[in-house]
Every structure is written in structure tokens, then in C-alpha cells.
Amino acid sequence: MGEHIVYAGQVSTYPDQPLLSTRVDDQGSMLFGAVPCGEYLMIVYLPETALVIEKLHIEVSF
């Protein structure tokens, strides 16, 4: 599958600096560590394009 990089940041601060980043594994899975609650912009960089997910809302779950 190759190496794909994923960045996520809170919408209000993303242009300055991504909050989190990770890599996609061979099965297409990605894992972030502890993610604070909030609204995020997530960008998945693929070989020939970028997948942008706006207003990704993260809530507390147990």
C-alpha cells in the first residue's frame, strides 16, 4: 500500500501546526493516541491526492 501520512488538528489552530500525526498501516488502519475532545480537520495524504475531512467531531467515550 505504501506509506500514507495523516495529520489532524483542531480547526481553529490547524493552519499554524497540526496537533497530531500518524501513518496508515498496510491494512489501511490508522491510530492516534489520546485525542482531546473537539472539532478537527483531518487530512490523509495519498500518493496522488489528499482526502480532507472537515468538522470531525471527537467526543468523550468509555
N, CA, C and O atoms as a Maestro MAE file, in Angstrom:
{
 s_m_m2io_version
 :::
 2.0.0
}

f_m_ct {
 s_m_title
 :::
 protein
 m_atom[248] {
  # First column is atom index #
  i_m_mmod_type
  r_m_x_coord
  r_m_y_coord
  r_m_z_coord
  i_m_residue_number
  s_m_chain_name
  s_m_pdb_residue_name
  s_m_pdb_atom_name
  i_m_atomic_number
  :::
  1 25 0.830 -1.189 0.000 1 A "MET " " N  " 7
  2 3 0.000 0.000 0.000 1 A "MET " " CA " 6
  3 2 0.874 1.253 0.000 1 A "MET " " C  " 6
  4 15 0.425 2.304 -0.455 1 A "MET " " O  " 8
  5 25 2.094 1.172 0.491 2 A "GLY " " N  " 7
  6 3 2.923 2.363 0.549 2 A "GLY " " CA " 6
  7 2 2.724 3.099 1.851 2 A "GLY " " C  " 6
  8 15 1.980 2.659 2.728 2 A "GLY " " O  " 8
  9 25 3.384 4.203 1.962 3 A "GLU " " N  " 7
  10 3 3.314 4.963 3.204 3 A "GLU " " CA " 6
  11 2 2.441 6.184 3.018 3 A "GLU " " C  " 6
  12 15 2.721 7.032 2.171 3 A "GLU " " O  " 8
  13 25 1.388 6.275 3.802 4 A "HIS " " N  " 7
  14 3 0.486 7.413 3.763 4 A "HIS " " CA " 6
  15 2 0.525 8.086 5.121 4 A "HIS " " C  " 6
  16 15 0.562 7.412 6.151 4 A "HIS " " O  " 8
  17 25 0.519 9.395 5.129 5 A "ILE " " N  " 7
  18 3 0.610 10.159 6.368 5 A "ILE " " CA " 6
  19 2 -0.713 10.849 6.619 5 A "ILE " " C  " 6
  20 15 -1.358 11.339 5.693 5 A "ILE " " O  " 8
  21 25 -1.113 10.883 7.883 6 A "VAL " " N  " 7
  22 3 -2.367 11.502 8.283 6 A "VAL " " CA " 6
  23 2 -2.054 12.590 9.297 6 A "VAL " " C  " 6
  24 15 -1.304 12.371 10.248 6 A "VAL " " O  " 8
  25 25 -2.634 13.763 9.087 7 A "TYR " " N  " 7
  26 3 -2.499 14.861 10.039 7 A "TYR " " CA " 6
  27 2 -3.878 15.255 10.523 7 A "TYR " " C  " 6
  28 15 -4.845 15.201 9.763 7 A "TYR " " O  " 8
  29 25 -3.977 15.650 11.778 8 A "ALA " " N  " 7
  30 3 -5.237 16.156 12.317 8 A "ALA " " CA " 6
  31 2 -4.920 17.310 13.244 8 A "ALA " " C  " 6
  32 15 -3.934 17.281 13.981 8 A "ALA " " O  " 8
  33 25 -5.755 18.316 13.201 9 A "GLY " " N  " 7
  34 3 -5.573 19.459 14.088 9 A "GLY " " CA " 6
  35 2 -6.905 20.083 14.399 9 A "GLY " " C  " 6
  36 15 -7.855 19.970 13.623 9 A "GLY " " O  " 8
  37 25 -6.976 20.750 15.550 10 A "GLN " " N  " 7
  38 3 -8.211 21.438 15.867 10 A "GLN " " CA " 6
  39 2 -8.417 22.531 14.844 10 A "GLN " " C  " 6
  40 15 -7.467 23.205 14.442 10 A "GLN " " O  " 8
  41 25 -9.660 22.709 14.420 11 A "VAL " " N  " 7
  42 3 -9.978 23.603 13.310 11 A "VAL " " CA " 6
  43 2 -9.416 25.000 13.526 11 A "VAL " " C  " 6
  44 15 -8.907 25.604 12.582 11 A "VAL " " O  " 8
  45 25 -9.495 25.526 14.738 12 A "SER " " N  " 7
  46 3 -9.069 26.903 14.981 12 A "SER " " CA " 6
  47 2 -7.559 27.093 14.891 12 A "SER " " C  " 6
  48 15 -7.102 28.211 14.657 12 A "SER " " O  " 8
  49 25 -6.767 26.027 15.071 13 A "THR " " N  " 7
  50 3 -5.310 26.173 15.089 13 A "THR " " CA " 6
  51 2 -4.601 25.410 13.981 13 A "THR " " C  " 6
  52 15 -3.378 25.500 13.875 13 A "THR " " O  " 8
  53 25 -5.319 24.662 13.153 14 A "TYR " " N  " 7
  54 3 -4.654 23.795 12.181 14 A "TYR " " CA " 6
  55 2 -3.695 24.515 11.242 14 A "TYR " " C  " 6
  56 15 -2.603 24.001 11.000 14 A "TYR " " O  " 8
  57 25 -4.048 25.682 10.700 15 A "PRO " " N  " 7
  58 3 -3.111 26.310 9.755 15 A "PRO " " CA " 6
  59 2 -1.730 26.567 10.354 15 A "PRO " " C  " 6
  60 15 -0.738 26.587 9.626 15 A "PRO " " O  " 8
  61 25 -1.653 26.761 11.661 16 A "ASP " " N  " 7
  62 3 -0.371 27.037 12.300 16 A "ASP " " CA " 6
  63 2 0.455 25.772 12.511 16 A "ASP " " C  " 6
  64 15 1.656 25.753 12.245 16 A "ASP " " O  " 8
  65 25 -0.205 24.709 12.994 17 A "GLN " " N  " 7
  66 3 0.539 23.496 13.305 17 A "GLN " " CA " 6
  67 2 -0.426 22.330 13.526 17 A "GLN " " C  " 6
  68 15 -1.396 22.467 14.272 17 A "GLN " " O  " 8
  69 25 -0.172 21.185 12.888 18 A "PRO " " N  " 7
  70 3 -1.008 20.012 13.157 18 A "PRO " " CA " 6
  71 2 -0.867 19.594 14.614 18 A "PRO " " C  " 6
  72 15 0.215 19.678 15.194 18 A "PRO " " O  " 8
  73 25 -1.960 19.149 15.190 19 A "LEU " " N  " 7
  74 3 -1.940 18.691 16.567 19 A "LEU " " CA " 6
  75 2 -1.422 17.260 16.655 19 A "LEU " " C  " 6
  76 15 -0.663 16.922 17.564 19 A "LEU " " O  " 8
  77 25 -1.833 16.428 15.710 20 A "LEU " " N  " 7
  78 3 -1.484 15.011 15.734 20 A "LEU " " CA " 6
  79 2 -1.075 14.542 14.344 20 A "LEU " " C  " 6
  80 15 -1.518 15.096 13.338 20 A "LEU " " O  " 8
  81 25 -0.240 13.536 14.295 21 A "SER " " N  " 7
  82 3 0.062 12.903 13.014 21 A "SER " " CA " 6
  83 2 0.285 11.419 13.260 21 A "SER " " C  " 6
  84 15 0.671 11.016 14.356 21 A "SER " " O  " 8
  85 25 0.041 10.613 12.243 22 A "THR " " N  " 7
  86 3 0.242 9.169 12.319 22 A "THR " " CA " 6
  87 2 0.444 8.643 10.909 22 A "THR " " C  " 6
  88 15 0.376 9.404 9.944 22 A "THR " " O  " 8
  89 25 0.685 7.378 10.788 23 A "ARG " " N  " 7
  90 3 0.853 6.744 9.482 23 A "ARG " " CA " 6
  91 2 -0.193 5.643 9.325 23 A "ARG " " C  " 6
  92 15 -0.635 5.040 10.302 23 A "ARG " " O  " 8
  93 25 -0.574 5.400 8.090 24 A "VAL " " N  " 7
  94 3 -1.540 4.353 7.774 24 A "VAL " " CA " 6
  95 2 -0.777 3.045 7.594 24 A "VAL " " C  " 6
  96 15 0.240 3.007 6.902 24 A "VAL " " O  " 8
  97 25 -1.275 1.953 8.228 25 A "ASP " " N  " 7
  98 3 -0.578 0.673 8.094 25 A "ASP " " CA " 6
  99 2 -0.971 -0.041 6.797 25 A "ASP " " C  " 6
  100 15 -1.758 0.482 6.009 25 A "ASP " " O  " 8
  101 25 -0.425 -1.223 6.585 26 A "ASP " " N  " 7
  102 3 -0.664 -1.970 5.342 26 A "ASP " " CA " 6
  103 2 -2.120 -2.378 5.148 26 A "ASP " " C  " 6
  104 15 -2.534 -2.659 4.024 26 A "ASP " " O  " 8
  105 25 -2.902 -2.414 6.225 27 A "GLN " " N  " 7
  106 3 -4.321 -2.753 6.121 27 A "GLN " " CA " 6
  107 2 -5.208 -1.515 6.007 27 A "GLN " " C  " 6
  108 15 -6.431 -1.637 5.952 27 A "GLN " " O  " 8
  109 25 -4.613 -0.339 5.970 28 A "GLY " " N  " 7
  110 3 -5.385 0.890 5.842 28 A "GLY " " CA " 6
  111 2 -5.866 1.455 7.159 28 A "GLY " " C  " 6
  112 15 -6.692 2.367 7.175 28 A "GLY " " O  " 8
  113 25 -5.364 0.931 8.265 29 A "SER " " N  " 7
  114 3 -5.771 1.413 9.591 29 A "SER " " CA " 6
  115 2 -4.844 2.517 10.060 29 A "SER " " C  " 6
  116 15 -3.666 2.560 9.708 29 A "SER " " O  " 8
  117 25 -5.406 3.412 10.866 30 A "MET " " N  " 7
  118 3 -4.600 4.462 11.483 30 A "MET " " CA " 6
  119 2 -4.990 4.561 12.943 30 A "MET " " C  " 6
  120 15 -6.132 4.278 13.304 30 A "MET " " O  " 8
  121 25 -4.057 4.956 13.780 31 A "LEU " " N  " 7
  122 3 -4.312 5.051 15.205 31 A "LEU " " CA " 6
  123 2 -3.655 6.310 15.741 31 A "LEU " " C  " 6
  124 15 -2.465 6.547 15.535 31 A "LEU " " O  " 8
  125 25 -4.445 7.104 16.428 32 A "PHE " " N  " 7
  126 3 -3.927 8.262 17.152 32 A "PHE " " CA " 6
  127 2 -3.935 7.909 18.627 32 A "PHE " " C  " 6
  128 15 -4.774 7.123 19.067 32 A "PHE " " O  " 8
  129 25 -3.026 8.470 19.392 33 A "GLY " " N  " 7
  130 3 -3.044 8.307 20.841 33 A "GLY " " CA " 6
  131 2 -4.239 9.042 21.420 33 A "GLY " " C  " 6
  132 15 -5.244 9.218 20.730 33 A "GLY " " O  " 8
  133 25 -4.155 9.467 22.643 34 A "ALA " " N  " 7
  134 3 -5.250 10.201 23.289 34 A "ALA " " CA " 6
  135 2 -5.550 11.472 22.495 34 A "ALA " " C  " 6
  136 15 -4.661 12.289 22.254 34 A "ALA " " O  " 8
  137 25 -6.798 11.625 22.095 35 A "VAL " " N  " 7
  138 3 -7.223 12.779 21.304 35 A "VAL " " CA " 6
  139 2 -8.157 13.627 22.157 35 A "VAL " " C  " 6
  140 15 -9.211 13.142 22.569 35 A "VAL " " O  " 8
  141 25 -7.802 14.872 22.434 36 A "PRO " " N  " 7
  142 3 -8.694 15.739 23.207 36 A "PRO " " CA " 6
  143 2 -10.019 15.949 22.474 36 A "PRO " " C  " 6
  144 15 -10.059 15.966 21.244 36 A "PRO " " O  " 8
  145 25 -11.091 16.109 23.230 37 A "CYS " " N  " 7
  146 3 -12.400 16.393 22.634 37 A "CYS " " CA " 6
  147 2 -12.314 17.685 21.833 37 A "CYS " " C  " 6
  148 15 -11.561 18.594 22.182 37 A "CYS " " O  " 8
  149 25 -13.082 17.756 20.768 38 A "GLY " " N  " 7
  150 3 -13.115 18.976 19.970 38 A "GLY " " CA " 6
  151 2 -13.498 18.692 18.535 38 A "GLY " " C  " 6
  152 15 -13.853 17.570 18.176 38 A "GLY " " O  " 8
  153 25 -13.421 19.720 17.731 39 A "GLU " " N  " 7
  154 3 -13.712 19.614 16.307 39 A "GLU " " CA " 6
  155 2 -12.394 19.701 15.555 39 A "GLU " " C  " 6
  156 15 -11.579 20.588 15.810 39 A "GLU " " O  " 8
  157 25 -12.192 18.774 14.624 40 A "TYR " " N  " 7
  158 3 -10.909 18.646 13.949 40 A "TYR " " CA " 6
  159 2 -11.040 18.709 12.436 40 A "TYR " " C  " 6
  160 15 -12.107 18.478 11.866 40 A "TYR " " O  " 8
  161 25 -9.939 19.025 11.821 41 A "LEU " " N  " 7
  162 3 -9.748 18.908 10.380 41 A "LEU " " CA " 6
  163 2 -8.725 17.789 10.209 41 A "LEU " " C  " 6
  164 15 -7.635 17.861 10.775 41 A "LEU " " O  " 8
  165 25 -9.060 16.759 9.439 42 A "MET " " N  " 7
  166 3 -8.135 15.651 9.223 42 A "MET " " CA " 6
  167 2 -7.796 15.582 7.738 42 A "MET " " C  " 6
  168 15 -8.681 15.637 6.883 42 A "MET " " O  " 8
  169 25 -6.507 15.460 7.445 43 A "ILE " " N  " 7
  170 3 -6.046 15.354 6.061 43 A "ILE " " CA " 6
  171 2 -5.247 14.062 5.923 43 A "ILE " " C  " 6
  172 15 -4.278 13.839 6.648 43 A "ILE " " O  " 8
  173 25 -5.663 13.217 4.986 44 A "VAL " " N  " 7
  174 3 -4.956 11.978 4.686 44 A "VAL " " CA " 6
  175 2 -4.267 12.185 3.345 44 A "VAL " " C  " 6
  176 15 -4.925 12.351 2.318 44 A "VAL " " O  " 8
  177 25 -2.940 12.175 3.361 45 A "TYR " " N  " 7
  178 3 -2.174 12.368 2.130 45 A "TYR " " CA " 6
  179 2 -1.958 11.019 1.455 45 A "TYR " " C  " 6
  180 15 -1.320 10.127 2.014 45 A "TYR " " O  " 8
  181 25 -2.496 10.882 0.251 46 A "LEU " " N  " 7
  182 3 -2.375 9.673 -0.557 46 A "LEU " " CA " 6
  183 2 -1.398 9.947 -1.699 46 A "LEU " " C  " 6
  184 15 -1.028 11.101 -1.914 46 A "LEU " " O  " 8
  185 25 -0.971 8.922 -2.435 47 A "PRO " " N  " 7
  186 3 0.046 9.136 -3.471 47 A "PRO " " CA " 6
  187 2 -0.279 10.241 -4.477 47 A "PRO " " C  " 6
  188 15 0.609 11.009 -4.846 47 A "PRO " " O  " 8
  189 25 -1.521 10.335 -4.924 48 A "GLU " " N  " 7
  190 3 -1.836 11.319 -5.959 48 A "GLU " " CA " 6
  191 2 -2.888 12.332 -5.549 48 A "GLU " " C  " 6
  192 15 -3.313 13.145 -6.370 48 A "GLU " " O  " 8
  193 25 -3.316 12.300 -4.298 49 A "THR " " N  " 7
  194 3 -4.363 13.222 -3.848 49 A "THR " " CA " 6
  195 2 -4.332 13.335 -2.332 49 A "THR " " C  " 6
  196 15 -3.533 12.673 -1.669 49 A "THR " " O  " 8
  197 25 -5.187 14.160 -1.797 50 A "ALA " " N  " 7
  198 3 -5.343 14.283 -0.348 50 A "ALA " " CA " 6
  199 2 -6.827 14.168 -0.026 50 A "ALA " " C  " 6
  200 15 -7.665 14.763 -0.704 50 A "ALA " " O  " 8
  201 25 -7.147 13.404 1.005 51 A "LEU " " N  " 7
  202 3 -8.514 13.249 1.475 51 A "LEU " " CA " 6
  203 2 -8.690 14.184 2.662 51 A "LEU " " C  " 6
  204 15 -7.998 14.041 3.669 51 A "LEU " " O  " 8
  205 25 -9.610 15.140 2.555 52 A "VAL " " N  " 7
  206 3 -9.824 16.136 3.607 52 A "VAL " " CA " 6
  207 2 -11.150 15.852 4.294 52 A "VAL " " C  " 6
  208 15 -12.187 15.753 3.638 52 A "VAL " " O  " 8
  209 25 -11.117 15.723 5.607 53 A "ILE " " N  " 7
  210 3 -12.326 15.525 6.407 53 A "ILE " " CA " 6
  211 2 -12.456 16.735 7.312 53 A "ILE " " C  " 6
  212 15 -11.666 16.922 8.238 53 A "ILE " " O  " 8
  213 25 -13.462 17.555 7.037 54 A "GLU " " N  " 7
  214 3 -13.687 18.762 7.823 54 A "GLU " " CA " 6
  215 2 -14.701 18.483 8.929 54 A "GLU " " C  " 6
  216 15 -15.541 17.592 8.809 54 A "GLU " " O  " 8
  217 25 -14.610 19.246 9.987 55 A "LYS " " N  " 7
  218 3 -15.563 19.188 11.099 55 A "LYS " " CA " 6
  219 2 -15.717 17.778 11.661 55 A "LYS " " C  " 6
  220 15 -16.832 17.312 11.890 55 A "LYS " " O  " 8
  221 25 -14.591 17.106 11.879 56 A "LEU " " N  " 7
  222 3 -14.582 15.791 12.510 56 A "LEU " " CA " 6
  223 2 -14.725 16.017 14.006 56 A "LEU " " C  " 6
  224 15 -13.812 16.543 14.642 56 A "LEU " " O  " 8
  225 25 -15.852 15.628 14.574 57 A "HIS " " N  " 7
  226 3 -16.166 15.914 15.974 57 A "HIS " " CA " 6
  227 2 -15.782 14.721 16.847 57 A "HIS " " C  " 6
  228 15 -16.257 13.607 16.624 57 A "HIS " " O  " 8
  229 25 -14.924 14.954 17.837 58 A "ILE " " N  " 7
  230 3 -14.488 13.911 18.764 58 A "ILE " " CA " 6
  231 2 -15.126 14.182 20.117 58 A "ILE " " C  " 6
  232 15 -14.998 15.277 20.665 58 A "ILE " " O  " 8
  233 25 -15.820 13.170 20.656 59 A "GLU " " N  " 7
  234 3 -16.474 13.277 21.958 59 A "GLU " " CA " 6
  235 2 -15.855 12.276 22.921 59 A "GLU " " C  " 6
  236 15 -15.113 11.380 22.517 59 A "GLU " " O  " 8
  237 25 -16.167 12.440 24.188 60 A "VAL " " N  " 7
  238 3 -15.709 11.509 25.215 60 A "VAL " " CA " 6
  239 2 -16.443 10.188 25.037 60 A "VAL " " C  " 6
  240 15 -17.660 10.171 24.849 60 A "VAL " " O  " 8
  241 25 -15.709 9.080 25.096 61 A "SER " " N  " 7
  242 3 -16.341 7.761 25.073 61 A "SER " " CA " 6
  243 2 -15.619 6.869 26.072 61 A "SER " " C  " 6
  244 15 -14.443 7.075 26.372 61 A "SER " " O  " 8
  245 25 -16.323 5.896 26.571 62 A "PHE " " N  " 7
  246 3 -15.752 4.989 27.577 62 A "PHE " " CA " 6
  247 2 -15.849 3.559 27.131 62 A "PHE " " C  " 6
  248 15 -15.419 2.657 27.851 62 A "PHE " " O  " 8
  :::
 }
 m_bond[247] {
  # First column is bond index #
  i_m_from
  i_m_to
  i_m_order
  :::
  1 1 2 1
  2 2 3 1
  3 3 4 2
  4 3 5 1
  5 5 6 1
  6 6 7 1
  7 7 8 2
  8 7 9 1
  9 9 10 1
  10 10 11 1
  11 11 12 2
  12 11 13 1
  13 13 14 1
  14 14 15 1
  15 15 16 2
  16 15 17 1
  17 17 18 1
  18 18 19 1
  19 19 20 2
  20 19 21 1
  21 21 22 1
  22 22 23 1
  23 23 24 2
  24 23 25 1
  25 25 26 1
  26 26 27 1
  27 27 28 2
  28 27 29 1
  29 29 30 1
  30 30 31 1
  31 31 32 2
  32 31 33 1
  33 33 34 1
  34 34 35 1
  35 35 36 2
  36 35 37 1
  37 37 38 1
  38 38 39 1
  39 39 40 2
  40 39 41 1
  41 41 42 1
  42 42 43 1
  43 43 44 2
  44 43 45 1
  45 45 46 1
  46 46 47 1
  47 47 48 2
  48 47 49 1
  49 49 50 1
  50 50 51 1
  51 51 52 2
  52 51 53 1
  53 53 54 1
  54 54 55 1
  55 55 56 2
  56 55 57 1
  57 57 58 1
  58 58 59 1
  59 59 60 2
  60 59 61 1
  61 61 62 1
  62 62 63 1
  63 63 64 2
  64 63 65 1
  65 65 66 1
  66 66 67 1
  67 67 68 2
  68 67 69 1
  69 69 70 1
  70 70 71 1
  71 71 72 2
  72 71 73 1
  73 73 74 1
  74 74 75 1
  75 75 76 2
  76 75 77 1
  77 77 78 1
  78 78 79 1
  79 79 80 2
  80 79 81 1
  81 81 82 1
  82 82 83 1
  83 83 84 2
  84 83 85 1
  85 85 86 1
  86 86 87 1
  87 87 88 2
  88 87 89 1
  89 89 90 1
  90 90 91 1
  91 91 92 2
  92 91 93 1
  93 93 94 1
  94 94 95 1
  95 95 96 2
  96 95 97 1
  97 97 98 1
  98 98 99 1
  99 99 100 2
  100 99 101 1
  101 101 102 1
  102 102 103 1
  103 103 104 2
  104 103 105 1
  105 105 106 1
  106 106 107 1
  107 107 108 2
  108 107 109 1
  109 109 110 1
  110 110 111 1
  111 111 112 2
  112 111 113 1
  113 113 114 1
  114 114 115 1
  115 115 116 2
  116 115 117 1
  117 117 118 1
  118 118 119 1
  119 119 120 2
  120 119 121 1
  121 121 122 1
  122 122 123 1
  123 123 124 2
  124 123 125 1
  125 125 126 1
  126 126 127 1
  127 127 128 2
  128 127 129 1
  129 129 130 1
  130 130 131 1
  131 131 132 2
  132 131 133 1
  133 133 134 1
  134 134 135 1
  135 135 136 2
  136 135 137 1
  137 137 138 1
  138 138 139 1
  139 139 140 2
  140 139 141 1
  141 141 142 1
  142 142 143 1
  143 143 144 2
  144 143 145 1
  145 145 146 1
  146 146 147 1
  147 147 148 2
  148 147 149 1
  149 149 150 1
  150 150 151 1
  151 151 152 2
  152 151 153 1
  153 153 154 1
  154 154 155 1
  155 155 156 2
  156 155 157 1
  157 157 158 1
  158 158 159 1
  159 159 160 2
  160 159 161 1
  161 161 162 1
  162 162 163 1
  163 163 164 2
  164 163 165 1
  165 165 166 1
  166 166 167 1
  167 167 168 2
  168 167 169 1
  169 169 170 1
  170 170 171 1
  171 171 172 2
  172 171 173 1
  173 173 174 1
  174 174 175 1
  175 175 176 2
  176 175 177 1
  177 177 178 1
  178 178 179 1
  179 179 180 2
  180 179 181 1
  181 181 182 1
  182 182 183 1
  183 183 184 2
  184 183 185 1
  185 185 186 1
  186 186 187 1
  187 187 188 2
  188 187 189 1
  189 189 190 1
  190 190 191 1
  191 191 192 2
  192 191 193 1
  193 193 194 1
  194 194 195 1
  195 195 196 2
  196 195 197 1
  197 197 198 1
  198 198 199 1
  199 199 200 2
  200 199 201 1
  201 201 202 1
  202 202 203 1
  203 203 204 2
  204 203 205 1
  205 205 206 1
  206 206 207 1
  207 207 208 2
  208 207 209 1
  209 209 210 1
  210 210 211 1
  211 211 212 2
  212 211 213 1
  213 213 214 1
  214 214 215 1
  215 215 216 2
  216 215 217 1
  217 217 218 1
  218 218 219 1
  219 219 220 2
  220 219 221 1
  221 221 222 1
  222 222 223 1
  223 223 224 2
  224 223 225 1
  225 225 226 1
  226 226 227 1
  227 227 228 2
  228 227 229 1
  229 229 230 1
  230 230 231 1
  231 231 232 2
  232 231 233 1
  233 233 234 1
  234 234 235 1
  235 235 236 2
  236 235 237 1
  237 237 238 1
  238 238 239 1
  239 239 240 2
  240 239 241 1
  241 241 242 1
  242 242 243 1
  243 243 244 2
  244 243 245 1
  245 245 246 1
  246 246 247 1
  247 247 248 2
  :::
 }
}
